[in-house]
Amino acid sequence: MTLYRPFYDFVSKKFTDRIILPTILLFYIIANYQIFGKFSILLK
């Protein structure tokens, strides 16, 4: 169990990094795209 625990933490950290970081990046891109879209509508 003592050997299993650090491995589990490592795997869960890798998993959360793979899931959470792209999700944050996706929301960031969508937010910027919407802001840019509003600006382009204002510029027309």
PDB file of N, H, CA, C and O in Angstrom:
ATOM      1  N   MET A   1       0.834  -1.211   0.000  1.00  0.00           N
ATOM      2  CA  MET A   1       0.000   0.000   0.000  1.00  0.00           C
ATOM      3  C   MET A   1       0.869   1.263   0.000  1.00  0.00           C
ATOM      4  O   MET A   1       0.518   2.265  -0.623  1.00  0.00           O
ATOM      5  N   THR A   2       1.992   1.206   0.695  1.00  0.00           N
ATOM      6  H   THR A   2       2.277   0.392   1.201  1.00  0.00           H
ATOM      7  CA  THR A   2       2.856   2.389   0.724  1.00  0.00           C
ATOM      8  C   THR A   2       3.507   2.627  -0.635  1.00  0.00           C
ATOM      9  O   THR A   2       3.790   3.767  -1.003  1.00  0.00           O
ATOM     10  N   LEU A   3       3.743   1.545  -1.379  1.00  0.00           N
ATOM     11  H   LEU A   3       3.513   0.619  -1.080  1.00  0.00           H
ATOM     12  CA  LEU A   3       4.300   1.706  -2.724  1.00  0.00           C
ATOM     13  C   LEU A   3       3.222   2.130  -3.714  1.00  0.00           C
ATOM     14  O   LEU A   3       3.504   2.825  -4.691  1.00  0.00           O
ATOM     15  N   TYR A   4       1.989   1.711  -3.457  1.00  0.00           N
ATOM     16  H   TYR A   4       1.759   1.147  -2.664  1.00  0.00           H
ATOM     17  CA  TYR A   4       0.891   1.981  -4.381  1.00  0.00           C
ATOM     18  C   TYR A   4       0.458   3.446  -4.332  1.00  0.00           C
ATOM     19  O   TYR A   4       0.050   4.021  -5.341  1.00  0.00           O
ATOM     20  N   ARG A   5       0.553   4.033  -3.154  1.00  0.00           N
ATOM     21  H   ARG A   5       0.884   3.567  -2.334  1.00  0.00           H
ATOM     22  CA  ARG A   5       0.032   5.391  -2.953  1.00  0.00           C
ATOM     23  C   ARG A   5       0.736   6.447  -3.819  1.00  0.00           C
ATOM     24  O   ARG A   5       0.050   7.208  -4.501  1.00  0.00           O
ATOM     25  N   PRO A   6       2.066   6.525  -3.819  1.00  0.00           N
ATOM     26  CA  PRO A   6       2.710   7.554  -4.651  1.00  0.00           C
ATOM     27  C   PRO A   6       2.425   7.344  -6.139  1.00  0.00           C
ATOM     28  O   PRO A   6       2.280   8.303  -6.897  1.00  0.00           O
ATOM     29  N   PHE A   7       2.349   6.076  -6.543  1.00  0.00           N
ATOM     30  H   PHE A   7       2.468   5.296  -5.928  1.00  0.00           H
ATOM     31  CA  PHE A   7       2.034   5.777  -7.943  1.00  0.00           C
ATOM     32  C   PHE A   7       0.641   6.290  -8.294  1.00  0.00           C
ATOM     33  O   PHE A   7       0.432   6.859  -9.366  1.00  0.00           O
ATOM     34  N   TYR A   8      -0.310   6.084  -7.385  1.00  0.00           N
ATOM     35  H   TYR A   8      -0.141   5.621  -6.514  1.00  0.00           H
ATOM     36  CA  TYR A   8      -1.682   6.539  -7.618  1.00  0.00           C
ATOM     37  C   TYR A   8      -1.730   8.069  -7.697  1.00  0.00           C
ATOM     38  O   TYR A   8      -2.413   8.629  -8.555  1.00  0.00           O
ATOM     39  N   ASP A   9      -1.004   8.738  -6.800  1.00  0.00           N
ATOM     40  H   ASP A   9      -0.449   8.283  -6.104  1.00  0.00           H
ATOM     41  CA  ASP A   9      -0.968  10.203  -6.823  1.00  0.00           C
ATOM     42  C   ASP A   9      -0.363  10.699  -8.134  1.00  0.00           C
ATOM     43  O   ASP A   9      -0.841  11.667  -8.726  1.00  0.00           O
ATOM     44  N   PHE A  10       0.706  10.014  -8.581  1.00  0.00           N
ATOM     45  H   PHE A  10       1.094   9.227  -8.100  1.00  0.00           H
ATOM     46  CA  PHE A  10       1.369  10.397  -9.829  1.00  0.00           C
ATOM     47  C   PHE A  10       0.415  10.242 -11.013  1.00  0.00           C
ATOM     48  O   PHE A  10       0.317  11.128 -11.861  1.00  0.00           O
ATOM     49  N   VAL A  11      -0.283   9.116 -11.061  1.00  0.00           N
ATOM     50  H   VAL A  11      -0.203   8.396 -10.372  1.00  0.00           H
ATOM     51  CA  VAL A  11      -1.212   8.854 -12.165  1.00  0.00           C
ATOM     52  C   VAL A  11      -2.375   9.841 -12.130  1.00  0.00           C
ATOM     53  O   VAL A  11      -2.775  10.362 -13.171  1.00  0.00           O
ATOM     54  N   SER A  12      -2.920  10.102 -10.943  1.00  0.00           N
ATOM     55  H   SER A  12      -2.595   9.679 -10.098  1.00  0.00           H
ATOM     56  CA  SER A  12      -4.050  11.023 -10.845  1.00  0.00           C
ATOM     57  C   SER A  12      -3.614  12.438 -11.229  1.00  0.00           C
ATOM     58  O   SER A  12      -4.381  13.176 -11.847  1.00  0.00           O
ATOM     59  N   LYS A  13      -2.385  12.819 -10.865  1.00  0.00           N
ATOM     60  H   LYS A  13      -1.762  12.220 -10.362  1.00  0.00           H
ATOM     61  CA  LYS A  13      -1.885  14.140 -11.245  1.00  0.00           C
ATOM     62  C   LYS A  13      -1.734  14.229 -12.759  1.00  0.00           C
ATOM     63  O   LYS A  13      -2.123  15.227 -13.366  1.00  0.00           O
ATOM     64  N   LYS A  14      -1.176  13.199 -13.364  1.00  0.00           N
ATOM     65  H   LYS A  14      -0.860  12.389 -12.871  1.00  0.00           H
ATOM     66  CA  LYS A  14      -1.039  13.181 -14.820  1.00  0.00           C
ATOM     67  C   LYS A  14      -2.414  13.254 -15.482  1.00  0.00           C
ATOM     68  O   LYS A  14      -2.602  13.967 -16.468  1.00  0.00           O
ATOM     69  N   PHE A  15      -3.365  12.513 -14.933  1.00  0.00           N
ATOM     70  H   PHE A  15      -3.213  11.934 -14.132  1.00  0.00           H
ATOM     71  CA  PHE A  15      -4.713  12.478 -15.505  1.00  0.00           C
ATOM     72  C   PHE A  15      -5.368  13.855 -15.412  1.00  0.00           C
ATOM     73  O   PHE A  15      -5.950  14.339 -16.383  1.00  0.00           O
ATOM     74  N   THR A  16      -5.269  14.482 -14.234  1.00  0.00           N
ATOM     75  H   THR A  16      -4.797  14.089 -13.446  1.00  0.00           H
ATOM     76  CA  THR A  16      -5.883  15.802 -14.067  1.00  0.00           C
ATOM     77  C   THR A  16      -5.185  16.824 -14.952  1.00  0.00           C
ATOM     78  O   THR A  16      -5.836  17.721 -15.487  1.00  0.00           O
ATOM     79  N   ASP A  17      -3.858  16.703 -15.117  1.00  0.00           N
ATOM     80  H   ASP A  17      -3.329  15.974 -14.683  1.00  0.00           H
ATOM     81  CA  ASP A  17      -3.146  17.622 -16.007  1.00  0.00           C
ATOM     82  C   ASP A  17      -3.634  17.454 -17.440  1.00  0.00           C
ATOM     83  O   ASP A  17      -3.776  18.434 -18.170  1.00  0.00           O
ATOM     84  N   ARG A  18      -3.889  16.213 -17.842  1.00  0.00           N
ATOM     85  H   ARG A  18      -3.774  15.416 -17.248  1.00  0.00           H
ATOM     86  CA  ARG A  18      -4.326  15.976 -19.218  1.00  0.00           C
ATOM     87  C   ARG A  18      -5.760  16.433 -19.434  1.00  0.00           C
ATOM     88  O   ARG A  18      -6.123  16.810 -20.548  1.00  0.00           O
ATOM     89  N   ILE A  19      -6.584  16.408 -18.392  1.00  0.00           N
ATOM     90  H   ILE A  19      -6.289  16.102 -17.486  1.00  0.00           H
ATOM     91  CA  ILE A  19      -7.995  16.775 -18.562  1.00  0.00           C
ATOM     92  C   ILE A  19      -8.211  18.266 -18.295  1.00  0.00           C
ATOM     93  O   ILE A  19      -8.846  18.956 -19.093  1.00  0.00           O
ATOM     94  N   ILE A  20      -7.684  18.760 -17.173  1.00  0.00           N
ATOM     95  H   ILE A  20      -7.168  18.200 -16.524  1.00  0.00           H
ATOM     96  CA  ILE A  20      -8.002  20.119 -16.726  1.00  0.00           C
ATOM     97  C   ILE A  20      -7.308  21.179 -17.581  1.00  0.00           C
ATOM     98  O   ILE A  20      -7.924  22.180 -17.945  1.00  0.00           O
ATOM     99  N   LEU A  21      -6.043  20.968 -17.901  1.00  0.00           N
ATOM    100  H   LEU A  21      -5.542  20.154 -17.606  1.00  0.00           H
ATOM    101  CA  LEU A  21      -5.320  21.990 -18.658  1.00  0.00           C
ATOM    102  C   LEU A  21      -5.915  22.221 -20.046  1.00  0.00           C
ATOM    103  O   LEU A  21      -6.121  23.377 -20.415  1.00  0.00           O
ATOM    104  N   PRO A  22      -6.202  21.181 -20.836  1.00  0.00           N
ATOM    105  CA  PRO A  22      -6.849  21.441 -22.128  1.00  0.00           C
ATOM    106  C   PRO A  22      -8.222  22.079 -21.979  1.00  0.00           C
ATOM    107  O   PRO A  22      -8.625  22.879 -22.823  1.00  0.00           O
ATOM    108  N   THR A  23      -8.950  21.735 -20.910  1.00  0.00           N
ATOM    109  H   THR A  23      -8.623  21.085 -20.224  1.00  0.00           H
ATOM    110  CA  THR A  23     -10.266  22.330 -20.693  1.00  0.00           C
ATOM    111  C   THR A  23     -10.142  23.827 -20.435  1.00  0.00           C
ATOM    112  O   THR A  23     -10.895  24.627 -20.989  1.00  0.00           O
ATOM    113  N   ILE A  24      -9.168  24.202 -19.575  1.00  0.00           N
ATOM    114  H   ILE A  24      -8.555  23.552 -19.125  1.00  0.00           H
ATOM    115  CA  ILE A  24      -8.940  25.622 -19.293  1.00  0.00           C
ATOM    116  C   ILE A  24      -8.531  26.340 -20.578  1.00  0.00           C
ATOM    117  O   ILE A  24      -8.996  27.445 -20.859  1.00  0.00           O
ATOM    118  N   LEU A  25      -7.652  25.696 -21.355  1.00  0.00           N
ATOM    119  H   LEU A  25      -7.274  24.798 -21.127  1.00  0.00           H
ATOM    120  CA  LEU A  25      -7.197  26.292 -22.604  1.00  0.00           C
ATOM    121  C   LEU A  25      -8.362  26.479 -23.569  1.00  0.00           C
ATOM    122  O   LEU A  25      -8.460  27.501 -24.249  1.00  0.00           O
ATOM    123  N   LEU A  26      -9.239  25.486 -23.622  1.00  0.00           N
ATOM    124  H   LEU A  26      -9.159  24.656 -23.070  1.00  0.00           H
ATOM    125  CA  LEU A  26     -10.397  25.555 -24.518  1.00  0.00           C
ATOM    126  C   LEU A  26     -11.328  26.699 -24.116  1.00  0.00           C
ATOM    127  O   LEU A  26     -11.782  27.462 -24.968  1.00  0.00           O
ATOM    128  N   PHE A  27     -11.611  26.815 -22.814  1.00  0.00           N
ATOM    129  H   PHE A  27     -11.242  26.195 -22.121  1.00  0.00           H
ATOM    130  CA  PHE A  27     -12.466  27.912 -22.346  1.00  0.00           C
ATOM    131  C   PHE A  27     -11.818  29.263 -22.639  1.00  0.00           C
ATOM    132  O   PHE A  27     -12.501  30.219 -23.004  1.00  0.00           O
ATOM    133  N   TYR A  28     -10.481  29.337 -22.474  1.00  0.00           N
ATOM    134  H   TYR A  28      -9.926  28.559 -22.177  1.00  0.00           H
ATOM    135  CA  TYR A  28      -9.746  30.575 -22.730  1.00  0.00           C
ATOM    136  C   TYR A  28      -9.869  30.974 -24.200  1.00  0.00           C
ATOM    137  O   TYR A  28     -10.101  32.140 -24.522  1.00  0.00           O
ATOM    138  N   ILE A  29      -9.709  29.980 -25.090  1.00  0.00           N
ATOM    139  H   ILE A  29      -9.521  29.033 -24.828  1.00  0.00           H
ATOM    140  CA  ILE A  29      -9.811  30.245 -26.529  1.00  0.00           C
ATOM    141  C   ILE A  29     -11.226  30.676 -26.892  1.00  0.00           C
ATOM    142  O   ILE A  29     -11.410  31.610 -27.673  1.00  0.00           O
ATOM    143  N   ILE A  30     -12.230  29.999 -26.329  1.00  0.00           N
ATOM    144  H   ILE A  30     -12.081  29.241 -25.695  1.00  0.00           H
ATOM    145  CA  ILE A  30     -13.628  30.342 -26.621  1.00  0.00           C
ATOM    146  C   ILE A  30     -13.941  31.757 -26.138  1.00  0.00           C
ATOM    147  O   ILE A  30     -14.597  32.523 -26.843  1.00  0.00           O
ATOM    148  N   ALA A  31     -13.473  32.105 -24.938  1.00  0.00           N
ATOM    149  H   ALA A  31     -12.939  31.482 -24.366  1.00  0.00           H
ATOM    150  CA  ALA A  31     -13.720  33.441 -24.389  1.00  0.00           C
ATOM    151  C   ALA A  31     -13.067  34.501 -25.271  1.00  0.00           C
ATOM    152  O   ALA A  31     -13.683  35.520 -25.584  1.00  0.00           O
ATOM    153  N   ASN A  32     -11.813  34.260 -25.674  1.00  0.00           N
ATOM    154  H   ASN A  32     -11.312  33.433 -25.420  1.00  0.00           H
ATOM    155  CA  ASN A  32     -11.130  35.219 -26.540  1.00  0.00           C
ATOM    156  C   ASN A  32     -11.827  35.331 -27.886  1.00  0.00           C
ATOM    157  O   ASN A  32     -11.924  36.421 -28.449  1.00  0.00           O
ATOM    158  N   TYR A  33     -12.311  34.208 -28.403  1.00  0.00           N
ATOM    159  H   TYR A  33     -12.232  33.323 -27.946  1.00  0.00           H
ATOM    160  CA  TYR A  33     -12.997  34.212 -29.700  1.00  0.00           C
ATOM    161  C   TYR A  33     -14.284  35.028 -29.622  1.00  0.00           C
ATOM    162  O   TYR A  33     -14.600  35.784 -30.542  1.00  0.00           O
ATOM    163  N   GLN A  34     -15.028  34.876 -28.524  1.00  0.00           N
ATOM    164  H   GLN A  34     -14.771  34.262 -27.777  1.00  0.00           H
ATOM    165  CA  GLN A  34     -16.272  35.632 -28.365  1.00  0.00           C
ATOM    166  C   GLN A  34     -15.980  37.126 -28.237  1.00  0.00           C
ATOM    167  O   GLN A  34     -16.681  37.953 -28.819  1.00  0.00           O
ATOM    168  N   ILE A  35     -14.937  37.466 -27.470  1.00  0.00           N
ATOM    169  H   ILE A  35     -14.367  36.794 -26.998  1.00  0.00           H
ATOM    170  CA  ILE A  35     -14.564  38.879 -27.314  1.00  0.00           C
ATOM    171  C   ILE A  35     -14.146  39.450 -28.671  1.00  0.00           C
ATOM    172  O   ILE A  35     -14.547  40.555 -29.038  1.00  0.00           O
ATOM    173  N   PHE A  36     -13.338  38.688 -29.412  1.00  0.00           N
ATOM    174  H   PHE A  36     -13.012  37.791 -29.115  1.00  0.00           H
ATOM    175  CA  PHE A  36     -12.884  39.124 -30.732  1.00  0.00           C
ATOM    176  C   PHE A  36     -14.066  39.260 -31.685  1.00  0.00           C
ATOM    177  O   PHE A  36     -14.108  40.184 -32.498  1.00  0.00           O
ATOM    178  N   GLY A  37     -15.026  38.342 -31.586  1.00  0.00           N
ATOM    179  H   GLY A  37     -14.992  37.592 -30.926  1.00  0.00           H
ATOM    180  CA  GLY A  37     -16.216  38.408 -32.424  1.00  0.00           C
ATOM    181  C   GLY A  37     -17.019  39.674 -32.153  1.00  0.00           C
ATOM    182  O   GLY A  37     -17.517  40.307 -33.085  1.00  0.00           O
ATOM    183  N   LYS A  38     -17.147  40.048 -30.873  1.00  0.00           N
ATOM    184  H   LYS A  38     -16.743  39.534 -30.117  1.00  0.00           H
ATOM    185  CA  LYS A  38     -17.876  41.265 -30.522  1.00  0.00           C
ATOM    186  C   LYS A  38     -17.155  42.487 -31.069  1.00  0.00           C
ATOM    187  O   LYS A  38     -17.791  43.420 -31.559  1.00  0.00           O
ATOM    188  N   PHE A  39     -15.824  42.484 -30.984  1.00  0.00           N
ATOM    189  H   PHE A  39     -15.307  41.727 -30.586  1.00  0.00           H
ATOM    190  CA  PHE A  39     -15.063  43.612 -31.506  1.00  0.00           C
ATOM    191  C   PHE A  39     -15.208  43.710 -33.021  1.00  0.00           C
ATOM    192  O   PHE A  39     -15.341  44.806 -33.566  1.00  0.00           O
ATOM    193  N   SER A  40     -15.181  42.563 -33.701  1.00  0.00           N
ATOM    194  H   SER A  40     -15.073  41.673 -33.259  1.00  0.00           H
ATOM    195  CA  SER A  40     -15.293  42.589 -35.167  1.00  0.00           C
ATOM    196  C   SER A  40     -16.685  43.071 -35.582  1.00  0.00           C
ATOM    197  O   SER A  40     -16.832  43.738 -36.606  1.00  0.00           O
ATOM    198  N   ILE A  41     -17.706  42.733 -34.789  1.00  0.00           N
ATOM    199  H   ILE A  41     -17.587  42.191 -33.957  1.00  0.00           H
ATOM    200  CA  ILE A  41     -19.057  43.230 -35.080  1.00  0.00           C
ATOM    201  C   ILE A  41     -19.098  44.751 -34.888  1.00  0.00           C
ATOM    202  O   ILE A  41     -19.727  45.464 -35.670  1.00  0.00           O
ATOM    203  N   LEU A  42     -18.419  45.240 -33.837  1.00  0.00           N
ATOM    204  H   LEU A  42     -17.908  44.661 -33.202  1.00  0.00           H
ATOM    205  CA  LEU A  42     -18.382  46.684 -33.596  1.00  0.00           C
ATOM    206  C   LEU A  42     -17.621  47.405 -34.705  1.00  0.00           C
ATOM    207  O   LEU A  42     -17.968  48.530 -35.067  1.00  0.00           O
ATOM    208  N   LEU A  43     -16.587  46.763 -35.243  1.00  0.00           N
ATOM    209  H   LEU A  43     -16.305  45.850 -34.948  1.00  0.00           H
ATOM    210  CA  LEU A  43     -15.771  47.409 -36.267  1.00  0.00           C
ATOM    211  C   LEU A  43     -16.481  47.469 -37.615  1.00  0.00           C
ATOM    212  O   LEU A  43     -16.131  48.297 -38.455  1.00  0.00           O
ATOM    213  N   LYS A  44     -17.464  46.614 -37.834  1.00  0.00           N
ATOM    214  H   LYS A  44     -17.748  45.941 -37.151  1.00  0.00           H
ATOM    215  CA  LYS A  44     -18.117  46.588 -39.157  1.00  0.00           C
ATOM    216  C   LYS A  44     -18.962  47.825 -39.377  1.00  0.00           C
ATOM    217  O   LYS A  44     -19.581  47.970 -40.431  1.00  0.00           O
TER     218      LYS A  44
END
